[in-house]
Amino acid sequence: MSFKLFIAILMIAICAYPLIGGAADLDDMLAHQPSPSQSFWGYQYKNIKWINHTPVPAAAPNEPEGGQIDVGKVDSYGDGKEETVKVTWGGGVSDHSLKIEVVKDEKIISTLQNQFGIQPNFKIEDVDGDGRKEIVIWSGLWDPRLPGEDGVTEATSEGHSEPHRYVVATYKLIRDEYSLWSIYTTRKKYGPFCKDQPDE
């Protein structure tokens, strides 16, 4: 049995959390396929006007799904002019990659990626009230240790398919470029597919 298949079976057995937005439940999420008619996860992102969705085939025949490129418009500066945002999702279920490119005047001004954890997602909004929109990327932090290992118990375990913390990175628009402004780890354990997303 492959590792990815094992993880998928384990997720079905342990998780019972609904996916954010489009998927009704975990089975829906596992059956997810890229689509030319909607964003990668099938739900709307505040402040982004989607204009194009391009599915990307799986890199290998044994991969469960390919990725997707979503292109949209967003007013990053709060000046009424729209920049282009290109979001590239890698293939996979929870271990997919995420890359965000921001284009202004036909020039890429920033390229951001999730650098930690699994199940990355993002939002683009003015989180500090300065009139410009920040980009917030979060990814789940899971602990590969099993209960009974190094003092980990059933109650404290944060395995791949169990509720775990997130690392949250906020990028601020400074001098026409998105720069890392803050990064922290949530204190709350979130379910990997629950509707509550890090916003603390």
C-alpha positions in Angstrom: 0.0 0.0 0.0 1.4 3.4 -1.0 2.0 6.1 1.7 -0.5 8.5 0.0 -3.2 5.8 -0.1 -2.5 5.0 3.5 -2.8 8.7 4.5 -6.1 9.0 2.5 -7.6 5.9 4.3 -6.4 7.2 7.6 -8.0 10.6 6.9 -11.3 9.1 6.1 -11.2 6.9 9.2 -10.2 9.7 11.6 -11.5 13.0 10.2 -15.1 14.0 10.1 -14.6 17.7 9.4 -16.3 19.6 6.6 -14.0 21.3 4.1 -14.2 25.0 3.8 -16.7 26.2 1.1 -17.4 23.9 -1.8 -16.9 20.5 -0.4 -19.7 19.2 1.8 -17.5 16.7 3.7 -14.2 14.9 3.7 -15.3 12.5 1.0 -16.1 15.5 -1.2 -12.6 16.9 -0.5 -10.9 13.6 -1.4 -12.9 13.4 -4.7 -11.9 17.0 -5.5 -10.7 17.6 -9.0 -9.3 20.8 -10.6 -11.9 22.7 -12.6 -11.8 25.3 -15.4 -15.0 26.9 -14.0 -14.0 27.6 -10.4 -11.1 28.3 -8.0 -9.0 25.4 -6.9 -11.1 24.6 -3.8 -14.4 25.7 -5.4 -15.1 28.7 -3.1 -14.9 32.4 -3.3 -12.0 34.5 -1.9 -12.9 37.9 -0.6 -11.5 40.8 -2.6 -10.5 38.6 -5.6 -12.4 38.8 -8.9 -11.5 35.5 -10.6 -11.1 35.7 -14.4 -9.5 32.3 -15.3 -9.0 28.8 -13.9 -6.7 26.3 -15.6 -6.4 22.8 -14.4 -2.9 21.3 -14.5 -2.6 17.5 -15.1 -1.1 15.3 -12.4 2.7 15.0 -12.8 2.5 11.2 -12.6 -0.2 8.7 -13.4 -0.3 7.4 -9.7 -1.0 10.9 -8.3 -4.6 11.4 -7.0 -5.0 14.8 -8.8 -3.2 17.6 -10.5 -3.0 21.2 -9.5 -4.6 24.3 -10.9 -3.7 27.9 -11.8 -6.2 30.5 -10.8 -5.9 34.1 -12.1 -7.8 37.0 -10.8 -7.8 40.8 -10.1 -7.4 42.5 -6.8 -7.0 46.1 -5.7 -3.9 45.6 -3.5 -3.1 49.3 -3.0 -6.6 50.5 -2.3 -6.4 53.1 -5.1 -9.1 51.7 -7.3 -6.7 50.1 -9.7 -6.5 46.4 -10.0 -3.4 44.2 -9.9 -3.3 40.6 -11.3 -2.9 37.8 -8.8 -1.8 34.4 -10.2 -2.3 31.5 -7.7 -0.6 28.2 -8.6 -1.7 25.1 -6.6 0.4 22.0 -6.9 -1.1 18.6 -7.1 -2.1 16.4 -4.1 -4.7 16.5 -1.4 -3.2 17.9 1.8 0.4 18.1 0.6 -0.2 20.4 -2.3 2.0 23.5 -2.8 0.8 27.1 -3.1 2.5 29.9 -5.0 1.1 33.4 -5.3 2.4 35.9 -7.9 1.3 39.6 -7.9 1.6 41.4 -11.1 1.5 45.2 -11.5 1.9 47.0 -14.8 2.8 43.7 -16.5 5.7 43.1 -14.0 5.8 40.5 -11.2 6.3 42.5 -8.0 6.1 39.6 -5.6 6.2 35.8 -5.6 5.1 34.2 -2.3 4.9 30.5 -1.3 3.9 28.4 1.6 7.1 27.4 3.3 5.9 25.3 6.2 3.4 22.5 6.8 0.5 21.0 4.9 -2.9 22.1 3.6 -1.9 25.7 2.7 -4.4 28.4 2.0 -4.5 32.2 1.9 -6.5 35.4 2.0 -5.9 38.8 0.6 -7.4 41.6 2.7 -6.5 44.7 4.7 -5.9 43.2 8.1 -4.2 46.2 9.7 -6.5 49.0 8.4 -3.9 50.9 6.5 -5.9 50.8 3.2 -3.6 48.4 1.5 -4.3 44.6 1.3 -2.0 42.1 3.0 -1.5 38.5 1.9 -1.9 36.0 4.6 -0.7 32.4 4.0 -1.3 29.6 6.5 -0.2 25.9 6.6 -0.9 23.2 9.0 1.8 22.0 11.4 1.6 18.3 12.1 3.8 16.2 14.4 5.0 13.0 12.9 5.4 11.4 16.4 2.8 8.8 17.4 1.2 8.6 20.8 3.6 7.0 23.2 6.6 8.5 21.5 8.7 11.2 23.2 5.9 11.8 25.8 3.2 12.4 23.1 -0.2 11.1 24.3 -3.6 10.6 22.5 -4.7 14.0 23.9 -1.6 15.9 22.8 -1.1 14.2 19.4 -1.1 16.5 16.4 -0.8 13.9 13.6 -1.4 14.5 9.9 -5.1 13.7 10.2 -5.8 15.1 13.6 -6.5 18.7 14.7 -3.2 20.6 14.7 -1.8 24.1 14.8 -1.1 26.4 11.9 1.8 28.6 11.0 0.5 32.0 9.8 2.6 34.3 7.7 1.5 37.9 6.9 3.0 39.7 4.0 2.7 43.5 3.8 2.9 45.7 0.7 6.0 47.9 1.2 7.7 49.8 -1.6 5.8 48.0 -4.3 6.6 44.6 -3.0 5.1 42.1 -0.6 7.5 41.5 2.4 7.2 39.2 5.3 5.7 41.3 8.2 4.8 38.8 10.8 4.7 35.1 11.4 3.3 33.1 14.3 2.0 29.7 15.2 -1.6 29.4 16.3 -2.2 28.3 19.9 -5.5 26.7 18.9 -5.7 23.2 17.3 -7.7 23.4 14.1 -9.3 20.5 12.4 -7.5 20.1 9.0 -10.8 20.5 7.1 -12.9 22.5 9.6 -14.6 25.8 8.7 -12.6 27.7 11.3 -9.5 29.1 9.8 -6.6 30.9 11.5 -7.5 34.5 12.1 -6.1 35.2 15.5 
